[in-house]
Structures are given as C-alpha cells and as structure tokens.
C-alpha cells in the first residue's frame, strides 16, 4: 500500500472516530436543508403576513431581508469561532437558536417581533452554514471522497432552495403563515441529540487569543456592504444617504479589518490563503458566478408571471428543471472533477452557463416551452458544475486548521456575489427597460415615469388609464421588458465568459489522496484535535 493511501486511511480513522463519515454527511445535509429552505420559504407567505400583521413598507422590507443580511454578516465571525471553540459546538448552538427563533417567528403577533425572530434565524444560519462545510472538510480528508461529499452537499442546497416556495405554498393552503416556521422545530429537536451523538468535534489552532475586535469589525463591515448592495438592488439611488453611508462605512471597516489581520501574529483569518492562486481564483469564481446569475432568477420569475401570465405554481414548475439539472450536476461532479480536473471543469461550467444564457435571448413575448426547458437545464447544470468545482478547490486548498474560516469566506463570497448581481443586473435591466416607455402616445409624462419603474407598475398604470392608450402602454411595456431581459442576458454572458478566463488559473489536475498538510499521525492529531464522541 502506498504512503498516500496509508495516510488517507489513517486520517479517515481519526476524523471519523465518532461515526461513519457518510452518516455524518447525512446529518450535515439535513442541517443545510433546513437553512436553505428557510431562506426561500417566506417568499410565498409575504401576502399572508402582510394581511395579518399589517407591516409598513419598511417593516415588510426588513421582514424579508433581515435573515440573509444578518446571516451574511456573521459568517466569518462564527466560522472562525468554530475553529477556536469547536465546530460541532457552534453547530449545535446554531441548531438550538434556530429552533427557538422559529418558534418566536411562528407565534409573532407584530411585525417588530417577526423582524427580531428573523434576525435570530439569521444568527442561527450563520452558525450552521460554515460549520457544516468545515466539519465535512474534517471528516473527509481524502480529496476524492470529499469531492463526492461536496457534490451531495451542493445538491441538497439546490433541493432546499427549490422546495422552499413549494413547501410554503402547501402549508399556506392548509394552515396559517406561521406554519412555515414551525416545521423547523421538530427537525431541530431531532438534529440536536443526533448531532451531539454522531458528529465529531474538532478545532483549528488555538495559539493566541481570538480576535474579538476583528470579528466585530468584519461583521459590521459586511453588514454595511450587504445592506448598501441590497438597497442598490432595490432601486435606491447610489448617492442616497441610506445607501452610500452603509457602503462607505462598511467598506472602510473591511479595509481596516484586512490591515488589522495582516499586523496580528495570530490573525482571525489567515489572509495568506489568498496568496494561493487556487484559493483566490476559486473565491473569485464563486463571486462571478453568483453575480452573473442570481439577478436572472428574479427577472426570469417576473418574465414567466408577468409576460407569459403563468401562475406562481406554474412558474415554479417551469423553473424545476433548473433545480433537477443542478442536483444531477452535484451528484456527478466528483467523477467529473477527478476526470477533467478543476481548471477544465470550472471553465467548462462557465462556458456552458454562458451558452445557456445566450440561448435564452431567443425568449419573446410568447411562450416557447422547449426553449425555456433547454435553457434552464443547461443553466442549472452549468452553474452547479461551476460552483461545485470552485467550492471543492477552495476547501481543498485551505489548511485544515482554517477550515471554518475558509468555509465562511466561501459562503460570504456567495452572498456578496448574489447581492451585487441583483444590484448590477437590476440596474442594467432598468436602464434598458425604462427609456422605451417615455413616449407612448396618449400616456402623460408622469404616468410614463411611473410605468418605467417596473413591468408590474406599468400594468397598473395601463389599467388605470384604460382604452387605447392603456393597451398601447401595456404592449410597449411587455416589449421593453423583453428587450431589457435580452440586454441583461448578454451582460450576464459576458461576466460568465470573464469567469471562464479567470478559471484558467486553477490547477489542471486534481491531487487526490490525503491532505498534504497531515503527513504524520502526531501532526494530524495536533491540527485536527479530534475528540472521540460518546
């Protein structure tokens, strides 16, 4: 038996001392499923929440946005804390907080209570997300097995995001809106003892104190940047006080955070990881993939409902092939990565996704189901291949003791890319859509300006005006929206091709076997600090 194989077997025995590593993967995937579902399950419940709690416009915005905002802000804090005090410990605390916050959200009798509960859910999600990836990194030291585990993990994430609205719609048909939160409680009650029993504990290096000030700086900086980006994505003016101030303050805090980490002997996040081309390139690929595509999901949903007049259920069914293709890519990604290597896999994923986006530019004002099916299947498969290869390369490149910090960086990149993508592609869409409605015959200038805000608002204005001018405005708005969609798709394709070029910096081949930083039993024990469970 070769030395590499021996090291891999030894690391598997040490890392999986508490339970079979595949059972551990199942437990981690259940955790991820809950967080992924909760990120989207509320979307279909917004009308019912509005009717029951009567929140103001600002309160409603915070009800929807506070969860991803808090979660994205705290990922680095809790990811690095898990490296210090124990990843399983942070994960189990996240389970408990998620369950308590779900109960508070389900029984909320005011918008303020629901906002606070959603914020607590975000804290719980930030504790759970990086912990699942860092524990996965620990229990699968062999890269070939880890690639398969990440494929299953990413497929579960795609399932969770897809079934969230469907599950929410089913619950709303039979129960009240709080039931979308109550479903978390029994699952968390099971996950807590099962996780305590089966998941192994591990930490990274504990030399020096944990940088509390740095953790708070990172959290506040990310909160400001993500908040500013979300406001830009919502159509706010870039120079608005409530947009510019969070962006400037957040960016300033992040710059100060980076400078602080470079000066410290024991930094919160080892920024030298970014000096490794595979790590920094993988992070950049995650940002670009999400930047190019997440805004398209929102625009595609509007196109299906407002242009093609499909119901929310029909819209979900039309988007289902995208999710199924993503699941398939996650499950076969490990074999593809071993055969083709990170560079070819991520670059090909970007190119396939760009081809899908260009294919979808053939969409018009009339339904073309075969075109949408082909485009969405290519889109889902290409996106998942890209993200799978990037995540796997990033985690494999990071040192074992920095697994929590690396996982947090990957999740933060995902969230930032998504936020920036909504803002950027939303701006492109508006710039291409609004000018076409400025001179519709018979429509006053004020009404034309209102119609230029969105297609939904254009329909409202057209109904209010009525007659031939109203019908002309509706017709012009539909064509303007489709034109804007085409322009947005082409911009997205350009970003994806830029990602394909960036992916050329990734390693050509996948180095399999045990982690290279664990050459001896004593060193493996020191870096993993695995504690037997039970």
N, C-alpha and C positions, 0 to 999 in steps of 0.2 A: 504494500500500500504506500502511495506517495506521501510526502510530508504535508502537502496541501490538503489531501483528503483526511489525513490524520488530524490536522489542525481543525478542519471543518467539523469532524465528528466530535472532537473534544469540546469545541465551542458550543455545538448543539446540545451536548450533555449538560454543560454548565449553564447555558442560557435557558434551557427548558427544564430545569430541575423540578419546578413545581407542577408542571402539567405538560402533556403533549402539546407541542408548539402549534399544531393545527387546531386543537381545541382552543388555545389562546387566541388564534386568529378569529375563530367564530365569535368569541366574547368581544374582541375589539371591533369586529364588524357590526355587531349589534349596537355597540356604543355609537359608532359612526352613523348608522342608520337613523338612530333617534335624532341626532343633531342635524343631519341632512333633511329629514322630514320636517323638523321644526322650523327650518329656515324658509320653507315654502308653504307649509300647511295653513298659515294665517291668511294668505292672499285671497282665498275664496271666501273667507269669513269676514272680510272687511265690511261689506254691506250690512251684515247682521250685527256686527259690533257697533257700527255707526248708528243703526236704528235703536239699539238697546242703550248704549252709553252716551249717545249724542255728543261725541267729542267735537271740539273746534277743528278747523283746518290744520292748525299747527299741531294740536294734540294727535290728530289722526296720522299725520306725517311721522311723528315720533313713535307712535304705536308700531308702525310698520318698520321704521328704520333703526330703532334703538338696539334691536337684537344684533344685526350684523355690524353695527357701528361699535358697540361695546366689545363684541367678540373679536373683531379685527384689531382693536386697540390693545387687548390684553394677551394676545397670542404669545408675544415674545416674553412678557412677564412670567406667565405660567409655564411656558416651555422651558425657560432657563431655571425656574424654581423647581420644576420636576427633576432636572439634572442635579440639583443640590439636595433636596429633601427626600426624593424618591418619586419615580414616575407613577408607580401604582398608587401611592398615597394621594398624589394630586388628582389622578383619575377617579379614585373612589370618592374624594371630596367633591369632585365635579358631578358625579352621579347624584350624591345626596342633595347638592344645591339645585341641580336640575329638577329633581323630583319635587322639592319644596317650592321652587319658583313656579313649576307647572300647576301645583295646587292653588297657589295665590292667584295666578293668571286666570285659571278656570273659574274661580269664585269672585273675581274682581267686580266691584259694584260701581266703579268710576273709572274714567279714562286715566286719571293720575295713578291709581293703583295698578292698572294694566300696564302702563308705561314702566313703572318700577319693577313689576314682575318680569316683563320682557327684558329689562336691563339685567336682572339677576340671571335669567336664562342665558343671556349673552356671556356673563361671567362663567357660568357652568360650561357653556360650549367652548369657551377659550381654555378651560382646564382640561376638557376631554379631547379636543382635536389634536393638539401636538403630542399629548400623552399616548394616543393610540399609535401614531406613526413611530414615536421613539421606542415604545415597547416592542413594536413589530421589528424595528431595526435591531433590537437586542436579541430577541428570541430566534431570529433567522440570520445568523452570522454568515451562512453560505449564500453567496450572491444569487445563485440560480434559484434556490428556494425562496429567497427574499423577493426576487422579481415576480415569481408566481403569487406570493402573498400580497404584494402591492397591486397586482392585477386584480385579485379578488377584492381587495380593499377599495380600489377605484371603481370597480363595477358596482359594489354596494352603494358607494356615494352617488352614482348615476341613478340607481334604483330609488334611493331616498328622495332625491330632488324631483324625480318624476312622479312618485306616488303621493307626495305631499298634497298637491292640489286635488288629486283624485280621492284620497282618503278624507281630506277636509270636506269635499263636496258630499261624500257619502254620509259622513257624520252630521252635516248640517241638514240633510234631508230627514234624518231620524231623531236628532237631538238638538240641544241649543249650542250656541257657538263655543261655550266653554269646554265642550267635549273634545275639541281639537287639542286641548292641553291635557285633559285628564288621562288620555291614552298613554302619556309618558309615565304616569305614576306606577302602575303595576309592573311595567318593564324595568323601571329603575329599582323597584323593590326586589326584583329577581336579580338584576345585574349586580347590586351591591354585595350580597353574600357570595354569589358565583365568582365575581371578580376578586373578592378577598381570598377565596379558596384556591382559585386556579391561576391567577396572574402572578408572575414572578416580580419581585421588587428589584430595582436597580437604580444606581445613581451614577453621575459622572464624577469628575474631580471635585474634591471639597477643599482644596487648598485656598486659603484666604477667605475673607468674608464675602457674602453675597451682596452685590452692589444694589442696595435698595434704592438709592437716589437715581442710579442709572435706569433701573426698571421703571420707576415712576416717570422719568423723562421720556423713555421710549413709549410708554402707554399714553401720556399726554400728547406727545408729538404725533403719534399715529392717529389718536382721536381727532386732533385738529385737521390733519391732512385728509383723512377719510371723510370727515364732516364737510370740509370745503369741497372735496371732489363730488360728494353726493349732492350738494346744493348746486354745483355746476351741472350735474346730470339732470337735475330737476328743472333746469331752465333759468336759474338765477343768473343775474349779471355778474361777470367776473370781478368787477370793481365794487360790488356791493359789500357793505361793512360786514355782514354776516357770512359772506363767502371769502373775501380777501383776508380778513383778520384770522380766522381759523387756519387758512392755508399758510399764511406768513408765519404765524406763531408756531404752528405745528412743524413746518419745515425748519424753522430756527432751532426748535428743541431737538429735532432729529440730527441736525448738524452738530449741535452741542453734545448729543449722545455719542455720535461717532468719534468725536475728538476725545471725549472722556474715556471711551473704551480703548482707544489707542494709547492713552497715557497710563492706564492701570496695569499693574503687574498681573492681576487676576481679573480679566475683563468678564463682564456678564455674557457677552457674545464674542467669540473669537473671530474678529474680522479678518484674520489672515486666511480664513476659509475662502474668502472672495479672491484671494491671490491664485487659487487653483482654478485653471480655466474651465474644467468640467463643472465645478460648483457654480461659479459666477454665470457661466453660459446657461446652465440649467435654470437658474433663478430668472435670468432674462427671458428665456423661452416661455416660462410659466406666465410671466407678466404679459408678454406679447400675445400669447395665445388667448388669454382672457381679455386683454384689451381689444383684440380684433373681433371677438366673437360674442361676448356677453350682451353687448348692446343689441346685437342682431336678434337675440331671443325675444327681447321685448318688442322690437319692431316687427318680427315675424308674427308674434301673437296678435298685434294690432292689425296687421295685414289680413290675417285669417279671419278675424272677427269683424273688422270694420269695412274691409274691401270685399272679401268673399262672403260676408254675412253668415259665418259659421257660429254655432252656439259655443259656449265655453267647453262643454263636453266634447263636441266635435273638434274643437281646436286642440284639446288635449290628446285626442286620438290621432289627429294628424301629426302631432309632434312626437308621438310614441315611438315611431321607427327610429328617430334620432337617439332616443334613450336605449332602445334594444341594440342598435349598432354600437353604441358606446359600451354597453355591457359585454358584447361579443369581443370588442377590441381589448377590453380589460382582461378577459379570460384567456385570450390567445397571445396577449402582449409578451408574456415571459418567453415563449418559444420564439417569437419574432425577434426579441431583443438578443437572445442567445445566437440566433442565426445571422442576423444582419448587423448587430452592434448598435450602440446609442446614436452615433452620427447619422447613419443611414436611416434608422427608424424615425428619429425626430424630424430630420429633414424631409423624409417622405411623407410623414404625417402632416407637416405644414403644407407641403405641395398638394396633397390630396384634399385638404381642407380648403385651400385656395381654389382648387378646381371646382369643388362643390359650391363655393360662394359665387364663382363666375357662372356656373350652371344656373343658379337661382336668379341671375339677372334676366332670364327669359320669362320670369313671372310678370303677368299683366293684370288687367282689371277683371279678367275672367278666370275661373278655376281651371287648373291644369294639374290634376291629382297625380298622374305618373311622374311629371317633372318634380313636383314637391317631394314625392316619395324618394326618387333617386337622389335629389339634392340633400334631403335630410339624412338619408342613410350614409352618404359619403361624408357629410358634415360630422355626424356623430362618431363614425369610425375614425376619421382623420383627427378630430380633436382629442379623442381618448388616447390614440396612439401617441400623439404629441405629448400630452400631459403625463402619460404613463412613463414614457422614456425619460422625460425631464425630471420627474419626481424620483425615479429609481436612480438615475445618475447622481442627483443632488444628495440623496440619502447615503448612497454608497461612497461618495467622495468625502462626506463629513466624518470626522473622528467619532468613535463610539461614545466617548465621554461628552461630546457636544450634540448628541442625537436629539435631545429636546429642543435645543436652540436652533438646530438645523431644520427640524420639522416646523418650528414656529416661523422661521424665515420663509419656508416654502408656502405655508398657509397664508402668511401676511402678504406675500407676493401675489398669491391667487386673489385675495380680497382687494388689494390695491389695483391690480390689473383690471378686475371686474369694475371697480368704481371709476377708474379713469376711462375705461372703454365706454361705459354708459355716458359719461360726460362728453367724450370726444365724438363718438358716433352719433350721439343725440344732437350735438351742435352741427355736425355735417348734415344730418337729416333735416334739421330746421332751416339751415342755410339754403338747401336745395328745394325745400317744400314751400316756404313762405312767399318768395317772390312771385310765384305763378298765380297767387290769389290777390295780388294788389290791384288788378284792373279787370275784374269780372264785370261785364255790362250789367247795369241796373243795381249793383250792390254798392251801398255807401262805403266811404273810406274807413269809417270806424268799424263797420261790420266786417270788412275785408281784413282789417288788422286783427280782429278777434278770431276770425277763421284761420288766420295764419299761425295761431298758436299750436293747434293740433288738429288732426282729422276729426276726432270726436267733437271738438268745439265747432268745427266747420259744419258738421251735420246739424248741430243745434242752431247755429245761425241760419242755415238754409231752411230749416223747419220754421223758424220764426219769421223769415222773410216771405216764404211761400211763393207760389206762382212760378213763372218762367225764370225770374232772377234766382230764386231759391234753387230750382232744378239745375240751372247753369252753374251755380256755386258748388253744389254737390258734385256735379260731373267734373268740374275743374279741380276740386279738392282731391277726388279719387285719383285722377291722372297725375296731379302734383305729388301725391303721396307715393305712388308707384315710381315716379321719376326720382324722388328723393331716396327711395329704397334702393334703386339701381346704383345711384351715386355712392350711397353708403356701402353697398356690397363691394363696389370696386375699390373704395378706400380700404375696406377690410381685407380684400385680397392682396393689396399692396403691403399691408402690415404683415400678413401671413408669409408672403414671399421674403420679406425682410427677416422674419423669424427663421425661414429655411436657410438663409445665408448665415445667420448667427449660429445655427446648429452645426455648421461645418467645423466649429471649434471643439465640438465634443469628441471624445475618444472614438477611434474607428472600431475597436473591438471591445467586447465585454469581458473583463477579467473575472473569471469565476473562481469559486473556492472560498476559503475562509478569509475573513478580513485581514488585510496585510498588517494592521497595527496590533494584532494579537498573536505574536509568534511563539509565545511560551505560556505554559499554564499559569505561572505566577503573575505575568503581565496581564493575562486575560482576567485573572481574578481581581487584580488591582483596578483595572479600568472598568470592568462591569460591576464589581461589588455585588454579585448575585447572592441573594439570601434565599435559603430554602424556605418553602411555604408549607404551612401545616403545622 
